[in-house]
Amino acid sequence: MDFFEKTGKMAIGSRLRMLSERLTDEATAVYRSYGVDLKPKWFPVFFVLSQGEAKTVTALAEEIGHTHPSVSKIVREMAKGGLVEERKDKRDGRKNVISLSEKGRAVQGQLADQYADVNQAIEHLLAQTRHDLWKALEEWEFLLSQQSLFRRVQACRKEREARNVQIVPYEPNYQEAFRSLNEAWISAYFTMEPADYKALDHPQEYILDRGGHILVALYNDEPLGVCALIPMDDPDYEFELAKMAVSPRAQGKGLGWLLGQAVVDKARLLGATKLYLESNTRLEPAISLYHKLGFQKVVGHPTPYERSNIQMELILTP
């Protein structure tokens, strides 16, 4: 098809939907030719009920992998066609169970020859192809159950956008970005505190001159992320990972992850054995990032920040 050659894999959903609609139309014609009063979309529910056990709508939905509302609608349509009947569950009167009606069981008896012929036709089709569609569908379903297409697209997007990111050392012309990016997130959730003003207004004095470092994430040459590595007067830790901030305009592009990795690598290069940080559990994306970087929760360290309710550390390996 010329259209799908032009669109490429971008239109996989449209192509599968078109194939599904074609097969559904042909299945309708097959049922009609065998004199079977059944719609193709009813078949999964019909097949499960044909095994003999009455089922609730919830059980049917779980077994065939459809949503509860979808199965409920199908059951209503089949009941209107006289193929199923609904009654109270003998074991639990609060539940209704669905089973084939007398008409439904009669239809079941009509399907034996159709089943055999359809199965043989599909086998003939598969024998004429280089790729086994049935097995391919199983593989796709398994892989998508492990990670959805949406998540896979997100990962590819981050990978592509990460190519536009540069992590560079702090320079005086980045001071405004360092301050404004941090002030924005702190003010959005908490209140700026004296320790914030010291570090953000005087990074040279309170961070760099003490042997610390600040890294800046440039996205298309614009400073949209920052993070500091601050020396600590603590026998347990040489440095603190602090003042990490990413502009909302750049969130989802992997800047936080790239900054975090760069700061950890810098600490390791400086010979640090452990890295410390403080945060707040309200900042779920940040906590998730720290866990991803390898940080674990610790207790018992004093903090200058009222907003801090969690301390974490990362053991650095050579």
C-alpha positions, 0 to 999 in steps of 0.5 A: 500500500503506497500510503503506508510506504509513505508513513512508515511505522508511524501508522502501525495502529492505523494499519492494524486497525484497517486489517482488523476491520477487514478481518471483522467484515470477512468474519461477518460474511463467514458467520452469515454463510454458515447461518450462524447468528453471531457477531465477530465481536461477541466471539471471545465472550461466546467462546469462554461461555461455551466451555460450560461454566457460568461467569461474572462480567468481571471474570469474563473481562479478566479472561479475555483481556477486555475492559469491564464496560466493553464486556458488559455491553457485549453481554447486553447485546448477546442477551438481547439476541437471546444467546445468553442469560443472566441469573444470581450466583448460587454461591454469592447472591450479590453477583450475577453470572452469565451463561449460554441460553438454549439458543446459545447452546444451539449456536454452539452446535452449529459452529463445529464445521465453521471452526474446522474450516476457518482454522484450515483457511488460516493455516493455508494463509500462514503457509503462504507467508514468510512471517508467522503472523500468529507468533508475531502477535504473541511476541508483540503482546508479550513485549508490550506487556513488559513495556507499553508503546507509550513508554517506549516512545517516551524513552526514544524521545528522551534519547533523542532530546538528550543529544541536544543537552550539554553539561558544562561547568559553572561560569559567572554568566550562569548565576542568574539561571542558577538562582532563578531555577532553584528559587522557582521550584523552592517557592512553588512548594516551600519557602526560601530559607537563609541557607538558600539565599547564601548559596544562590546569591553567592555561589562563588563564596559559599560553593566554589571557593570552598572546593565545590562545583556547579554543573549547568545543563544547556538545552539547545545552548540555553541553561535549563538545569543546574546542580551543585556539589558542595563540600561538607564539614562532616566526617561521614561525607565529603560532598553534598549533592544540592541545588538541583533544579530543572526548568519546567520547559525542559522536564521530561527531556532527561536533564535531571538524570544527566545532571545527576550522573555528571555530579556523581561522576565528578564526586567520584573523580574528586575521590569521594567515597560517599555522597549526601543529599537532602530533600522532601518526600513531596518531591516524588519525581526527585526522590525517584531520580535519586533512587535511580542514581543509587541513593538510599535513605539514611537517618540521624543527620542534622539539617539547616533546612526546615523543608527537609524530611529525608536524607539520602546517601550514595556509596561511591565505588571506584 
